[in-house]
Amino acid sequence: MHKARGRSLNTGLDRQVGANIRRARQAARLSQDAIAVAIGVDRSAISRIERGLQGLNVRRLQLVALALGVGAVSLNESESYAADLGD
């Protein structure tokens, strides 16, 4: 997360990826704690990621995807595609 003049510059991409992670996690019936353990962060980091307040590097994105059983690319897709994760 970048900051300028005291404000977060989290991107639309961070929010999009976070929302996709949340959808996939809920579809997989996994807790934020389970994902946090799988990628080596605390639960609050997963909460920030899902809300788009914290971005992920490629390595962590791949670990999240592996824990969720989805492709990393699917976590980076548009909302309409990500909505299909839950179906």
DSSP file (Angstrom, degrees, kcal/mol; ACC not computed):
  #  RESIDUE AA STRUCTURE BP1 BP2  ACC     N-H-->O    O-->H-N    N-H-->O    O-->H-N    TCO  KAPPA ALPHA  PHI   PSI    X-CA   Y-CA   Z-CA
    1    1 A M              0   0    0      0, 0.0     2,-0.3     0, 0.0     9,-0.1   0.000 360.0 360.0 360.0 131.4    0.0    0.0    0.0
    2    2 A H        -     0   0    0      2,-0.0     7,-2.8     7,-0.0     2,-0.4  -0.728 360.0-154.7-100.0 151.1    1.3    3.4   -1.0
    3    3 A K  E     +A    8   0A   0     -2,-0.3     2,-0.4     5,-0.2     5,-0.2  -0.977  13.4 177.7-128.2 142.1    0.7    6.6    0.9
    4    4 A A  E >  S-A    7   0A   0      3,-2.2     3,-2.0    -2,-0.4    -2,-0.0  -0.977  76.0 -10.2-141.0 127.8    0.6   10.2   -0.2
    5    5 A R  T 3  S-     0   0    0     -2,-0.4     3,-0.1     1,-0.3    -1,-0.1   0.859 128.8 -55.7  52.8  38.5   -0.2   13.1    2.0
    6    6 A G  T 3  S+     0   0    0      1,-0.2     2,-0.4     0, 0.0    -1,-0.3   0.456 114.9 110.2  80.6  -0.9   -1.5   10.7    4.7
    7    7 A R  E <  S-A    4   0A   0     -3,-2.0    -3,-2.2     2,-0.0    -1,-0.2  -0.847  70.4-113.2-112.4 147.8   -4.0    8.9    2.4
    8    8 A S  E     -A    3   0A   0     -2,-0.4    -5,-0.2    -5,-0.2    45,-0.0  -0.505  15.0-160.0 -73.0 140.7   -3.8    5.4    1.1
    9    9 A L        +     0   0    0     -7,-2.8    -6,-0.1    -2,-0.2    -1,-0.1  -0.163  30.1 160.1-110.3  36.8   -3.4    5.0   -2.6
   10   10 A N        -     0   0    0     -8,-0.1     2,-0.1     1,-0.1    43,-0.1  -0.334  35.5-127.2 -60.0 143.5   -4.7    1.5   -2.8
   11   11 A T     >  -     0   0    0      1,-0.1     4,-1.8    41,-0.0     5,-0.1  -0.406  15.3-111.9 -94.7 165.3   -5.8    0.7   -6.3
   12   12 A G  H  > S+     0   0    0      1,-0.2     4,-2.7     2,-0.2     5,-0.2   0.837 120.0  59.9 -58.9 -32.7   -8.9   -0.6   -7.9
   13   13 A L  H  > S+     0   0    0      2,-0.2     4,-3.0     1,-0.2     5,-0.3   0.912 101.5  51.6 -64.1 -42.2   -6.9   -3.6   -8.7
   14   14 A D  H  > S+     0   0    0      1,-0.2     4,-2.3     2,-0.2    38,-0.3   0.914 112.8  46.1 -59.5 -42.4   -6.2   -4.2   -4.9
   15   15 A R  H  X S+     0   0    0     -4,-1.8     4,-2.5    37,-0.3    -2,-0.2   0.906 113.6  49.0 -66.7 -41.0  -10.0   -4.0   -4.3
   16   16 A Q  H  X S+     0   0    0     -4,-2.7     4,-2.2     2,-0.2    -2,-0.2   0.940 113.6  44.8 -64.1 -48.8  -10.8   -6.3   -7.2
   17   17 A V  H  X S+     0   0    0     -4,-3.0     4,-2.5     1,-0.2    -2,-0.2   0.911 113.4  51.8 -62.3 -42.7   -8.3   -8.9   -6.2
   18   18 A G  H  X S+     0   0    0     -4,-2.3     4,-2.4    -5,-0.3    -2,-0.2   0.910 109.8  48.2 -60.7 -43.6   -9.4   -8.7   -2.6
   19   19 A A  H  X S+     0   0    0     -4,-2.5     4,-2.5     1,-0.2    -1,-0.2   0.894 111.6  50.7 -64.5 -39.5  -13.1   -9.2   -3.5
   20   20 A N  H  X S+     0   0    0     -4,-2.2     4,-2.6    55,-0.3    -2,-0.2   0.895 109.6  50.4 -65.2 -39.6  -12.1  -12.1   -5.7
   21   21 A I  H  X S+     0   0    0     -4,-2.5     4,-2.9    54,-0.2     5,-0.2   0.932 110.6  49.5 -63.1 -45.0  -10.2  -13.7   -2.9
   22   22 A R  H  X S+     0   0    0     -4,-2.4     4,-2.8     2,-0.2     5,-0.2   0.937 111.9  47.8 -60.2 -46.9  -13.1  -13.2   -0.5
   23   23 A R  H  X S+     0   0    0     -4,-2.5     4,-2.5     1,-0.2    -1,-0.2   0.934 114.9  45.3 -59.4 -46.6  -15.6  -14.8   -3.0
   24   24 A A  H  X S+     0   0    0     -4,-2.6     4,-2.0     2,-0.2    -1,-0.2   0.893 113.0  50.8 -65.9 -39.2  -13.3  -17.8   -3.6
   25   25 A R  H  <>S+     0   0    0     -4,-2.9     5,-2.5    -5,-0.2     4,-0.4   0.926 112.7  45.5 -64.1 -44.5  -12.6  -18.2    0.1
   26   26 A Q  H ><5S+     0   0    0     -4,-2.8     3,-0.9     1,-0.2    -2,-0.2   0.894 111.5  52.3 -66.4 -39.3  -16.3  -18.2    0.9
   27   27 A A  H 3<5S+     0   0    0     -4,-2.5    -1,-0.2     1,-0.3    -2,-0.2   0.861 111.5  47.2 -63.4 -34.5  -17.0  -20.6   -2.0
   28   28 A A  T 3<5S-     0   0    0     -4,-2.0    -1,-0.3    -5,-0.2    -2,-0.2   0.499 111.4-126.6 -83.0  -4.3  -14.4  -22.9   -0.6
   29   29 A R  T < 5 +     0   0    0     -3,-0.9     2,-0.3    -4,-0.4    -3,-0.2   0.898  59.4 145.8  57.6  44.2  -15.8  -22.5    2.9
   30   30 A L      < -     0   0    0     -5,-2.5    -1,-0.2    -6,-0.1     2,-0.1  -0.840  44.8-126.2-109.9 149.0  -12.5  -21.5    4.3
   31   31 A S     >  -     0   0    0     -2,-0.3     4,-1.7     1,-0.1     5,-0.2  -0.463  23.7-114.6 -86.0 162.4  -11.9  -19.0    7.1
   32   32 A Q  H  > S+     0   0    0      1,-0.2     4,-2.6     2,-0.2     5,-0.2   0.869 119.3  58.2 -61.2 -35.8   -9.6  -16.1    6.9
   33   33 A D  H  > S+     0   0    0      1,-0.2     4,-2.5     2,-0.2    -1,-0.2   0.911 103.1  51.5 -60.3 -43.0   -7.5  -17.8    9.6
   34   34 A A  H  > S+     0   0    0      1,-0.2     4,-1.9     2,-0.2    -1,-0.2   0.909 112.6  44.8 -62.9 -42.4   -7.1  -20.9    7.4
   35   35 A I  H  X S+     0   0    0     -4,-1.7     4,-1.7     2,-0.2    -1,-0.2   0.908 111.3  54.2 -67.6 -41.3   -5.8  -18.7    4.5
   36   36 A A  H  X>S+     0   0    0     -4,-2.6     5,-2.2     1,-0.2     4,-1.2   0.924 109.6  46.7 -58.8 -45.9   -3.6  -16.7    6.8
   37   37 A V  H  <5S+     0   0    0     -4,-2.5     3,-0.4     1,-0.2    -1,-0.2   0.909 109.7  55.1 -62.0 -42.0   -1.9  -19.9    8.1
   38   38 A A  H  <5S+     0   0    0     -4,-1.9    -1,-0.2     1,-0.2    -2,-0.2   0.816 118.1  32.8 -63.4 -31.6   -1.5  -21.2    4.5
   39   39 A I  H  <5S-     0   0    0     -4,-1.7    -1,-0.2    -3,-0.2    -2,-0.2   0.446 112.7-110.6-109.1   0.4    0.4  -18.1    3.4
   40   40 A G  T  <5S+     0   0    0     -4,-1.2     2,-0.3    -3,-0.4    -3,-0.2   0.850  77.5 107.7  79.8  35.6    2.2  -17.2    6.6
   41   41 A V      < -     0   0    0     -5,-2.2    -1,-0.3    -6,-0.2     2,-0.2  -0.798  70.0 -95.5-129.3 175.9    0.4  -14.0    7.6
   42   42 A D    >>  -     0   0    0     -2,-0.3     4,-1.3     1,-0.1     3,-1.0  -0.530  36.7-106.6 -91.4 166.2   -2.0  -13.1   10.4
   43   43 A R  H 3> S+     0   0    0      1,-0.3     4,-2.2     2,-0.2     5,-0.2   0.838 117.5  60.8 -60.1 -35.3   -5.8  -13.0   10.0
   44   44 A S  H 3> S+     0   0    0      1,-0.2     4,-2.3     2,-0.2    -1,-0.3   0.837 100.2  55.7 -64.3 -30.8   -5.9   -9.2   10.0
   45   45 A A  H <> S+     0   0    0     -3,-1.0     4,-2.5     2,-0.2    -1,-0.2   0.908 106.8  49.7 -65.7 -40.8   -3.7   -9.2    6.9
   46   46 A I  H  X S+     0   0    0     -4,-1.3     4,-2.9     2,-0.2    -2,-0.2   0.907 109.5  52.2 -63.5 -40.8   -6.2  -11.3    5.1
   47   47 A S  H  X S+     0   0    0     -4,-2.2     4,-1.6     1,-0.2    -2,-0.2   0.930 111.1  46.5 -59.6 -45.8   -9.0   -9.0    6.2
   48   48 A R  H  <>S+     0   0    0     -4,-2.3     5,-2.7     2,-0.2     6,-1.0   0.889 112.7  50.3 -64.5 -39.1   -7.0   -6.0    4.8
   49   49 A I  H ><5S+     0   0    0     -4,-2.5     3,-1.5     4,-0.2    -2,-0.2   0.942 109.6  49.8 -63.8 -47.9   -6.3   -7.8    1.6
   50   50 A E  H 3<5S+     0   0    0     -4,-2.9    -1,-0.2     1,-0.3    -2,-0.2   0.799 111.3  49.6 -63.7 -28.3   -9.9   -8.8    1.1
   51   51 A R  T 3<5S-     0   0    0     -4,-1.6    -1,-0.3    -5,-0.2    -2,-0.2   0.468 116.2-115.0 -87.9  -1.8  -11.0   -5.2    1.7
   52   52 A G  T < 5S+     0   0    0     -3,-1.5   -37,-0.3    -4,-0.4    -3,-0.2   0.667  85.5 116.9  78.6  16.4   -8.4   -3.9   -0.8
   53   53 A L  S   <S+     0   0    0     -5,-2.7     2,-0.4     1,-0.2    -4,-0.2   0.604  75.9  37.7 -90.6 -13.2   -6.4   -2.1    1.8
   54   54 A Q  S    S-     0   0    0     -6,-1.0    -2,-0.2   -40,-0.1    -1,-0.2  -0.995  77.0-143.7-140.4 130.6   -3.3   -4.2    1.3
   55   55 A G        -     0   0    0     -2,-0.4     2,-0.4    -3,-0.1    -6,-0.1  -0.321  13.2-129.0 -86.3 173.4   -1.9   -5.5   -1.9
   56   56 A L        -     0   0    0     -2,-0.1     2,-0.1    -7,-0.1   -39,-0.0  -0.944  10.6-131.6-122.3 143.1   -0.2   -8.8   -2.6
   57   57 A N     >  -     0   0    0     -2,-0.4     4,-2.5     1,-0.1     5,-0.2  -0.452  39.3 -99.8 -81.5 170.2    3.1   -9.6   -4.3
   58   58 A V  H  > S+     0   0    0      1,-0.2     4,-2.3     2,-0.2     5,-0.2   0.886 121.4  53.8 -61.0 -41.5    3.0  -12.3   -6.9
   59   59 A R  H  > S+     0   0    0      1,-0.2     4,-1.9     2,-0.2    -1,-0.2   0.934 111.9  43.6 -60.2 -47.1    4.4  -15.0   -4.6
   60   60 A R  H  > S+     0   0    0      2,-0.2     4,-2.6     1,-0.2    -1,-0.2   0.878 110.6  55.7 -68.0 -36.9    1.7  -14.4   -2.0
   61   61 A L  H  X S+     0   0    0     -4,-2.5     4,-2.5     1,-0.2    -1,-0.2   0.914 108.5  48.8 -59.8 -42.0   -1.0  -14.2   -4.7
   62   62 A Q  H  X S+     0   0    0     -4,-2.3     4,-2.3     2,-0.2    -2,-0.2   0.887 110.5  50.4 -65.1 -39.3    0.1  -17.7   -5.9
   63   63 A L  H  X S+     0   0    0     -4,-1.9     4,-2.4     2,-0.2    -2,-0.2   0.903 110.7  49.0 -65.4 -41.0    0.1  -19.0   -2.3
   64   64 A V  H  X S+     0   0    0     -4,-2.6     4,-2.0     2,-0.2    -2,-0.2   0.940 111.5  49.6 -62.4 -46.7   -3.5  -17.7   -1.8
   65   65 A A  H  X>S+     0   0    0     -4,-2.5     5,-2.3     1,-0.2     4,-1.2   0.910 110.9  49.6 -59.5 -43.1   -4.6  -19.2   -5.1
   66   66 A L  H  <5S+     0   0    0     -4,-2.3     3,-0.5     1,-0.2    -1,-0.2   0.921 110.5  49.7 -61.5 -44.9   -3.1  -22.6   -4.1
   67   67 A A  H  <5S+     0   0    0     -4,-2.4    -1,-0.2     1,-0.2    -2,-0.2   0.835 115.3  44.5 -63.1 -32.6   -4.8  -22.5   -0.7
   68   68 A L  H  <5S-     0   0    0     -4,-2.0    -1,-0.2    -5,-0.2    -2,-0.2   0.600 109.3-122.9 -88.0 -12.8   -8.1  -21.7   -2.4
   69   69 A G  T  <5S+     0   0    0     -4,-1.2     2,-0.3    -3,-0.5    -3,-0.2   0.817  73.9 111.2  73.8  30.5   -7.7  -24.3   -5.1
   70   70 A V  S   <S-     0   0    0     -5,-2.3    -1,-0.3    -6,-0.2     2,-0.2  -0.832  74.9 -91.9-127.4 167.6   -8.0  -21.7   -7.9
   71   71 A G    >>  -     0   0    0     -2,-0.3     4,-0.8     1,-0.1     3,-0.5  -0.569  28.8-127.9 -78.2 144.0   -5.7  -20.3  -10.5
   72   72 A A  G >4 S+     0   0    0      1,-0.2     3,-0.7    -2,-0.2     4,-0.4   0.854 109.4  59.9 -59.4 -34.8   -3.9  -17.1   -9.6
   73   73 A V  G >4 S+     0   0    0      1,-0.2     3,-1.6     2,-0.2    -1,-0.2   0.879  97.2  59.3 -62.5 -37.6   -5.1  -15.5  -12.8
   74   74 A S  G X4 S+     0   0    0     -3,-0.5     3,-0.9     1,-0.3    -1,-0.2   0.792  99.7  57.3 -64.2 -26.2   -8.7  -16.0  -11.8
   75   75 A L  G << S+     0   0    0     -4,-0.8    -1,-0.3    -3,-0.7   -55,-0.3   0.619 106.7  50.0 -77.1 -11.4   -8.1  -13.9   -8.7
   76   76 A N  G <  S+     0   0    0     -3,-1.6    -1,-0.2    -4,-0.4    -2,-0.2   0.291  91.2 107.2-107.1   6.2   -7.0  -11.0  -10.9
   77   77 A E  S <  S-     0   0    0     -3,-0.9   -57,-0.1    -4,-0.2    -3,-0.0  -0.267  78.4 -82.2 -83.8 170.7  -10.0  -11.1  -13.3
   78   78 A S     >  -     0   0    0      1,-0.1     4,-2.4    -2,-0.1     3,-0.3  -0.179  45.1-102.5 -66.6 164.5  -12.9   -8.7  -13.5
   79   79 A E  H  > S+     0   0    0      1,-0.2     4,-2.2     2,-0.2     5,-0.2   0.873 119.3  57.3 -58.5 -40.2  -15.8   -8.9  -11.1
   80   80 A S  H  > S+     0   0    0      1,-0.2     4,-0.5     2,-0.2    -1,-0.2   0.891 111.4  42.4 -62.8 -38.2  -18.1  -10.6  -13.6
   81   81 A Y  H >4 S+     0   0    0     -3,-0.3     3,-1.2     1,-0.2     4,-0.3   0.908 112.7  53.3 -71.0 -41.9  -15.7  -13.4  -14.1
   82   82 A A  H >< S+     0   0    0     -4,-2.4     3,-1.8     1,-0.3     4,-0.5   0.817  96.6  66.6 -64.8 -30.6  -15.0  -13.7  -10.4
   83   83 A A  H >< S+     0   0    0     -4,-2.2     3,-0.9     1,-0.3     4,-0.3   0.806  92.1  63.5 -60.5 -27.8  -18.7  -14.0   -9.6
   84   84 A D  G X< S+     0   0    0     -3,-1.2     3,-1.0    -4,-0.5    -1,-0.3   0.676  83.9  77.1 -69.9 -17.5  -18.5  -17.3  -11.4
   85   85 A L  G <  S+     0   0    0     -3,-1.8    -1,-0.2    -4,-0.3    -2,-0.2   0.851  94.4  49.3 -60.5 -33.6  -16.2  -18.7   -8.8
   86   86 A G  G <         0   0    0     -3,-0.9    -1,-0.3    -4,-0.5    -2,-0.2   0.585 360.0 360.0 -83.9 -10.0  -19.1  -19.1   -6.4
   87   87 A D    <         0   0    0     -3,-1.0    -1,-0.2    -4,-0.3    -2,-0.2   0.464 360.0 360.0 -84.2 360.0  -21.3  -21.0   -8.9
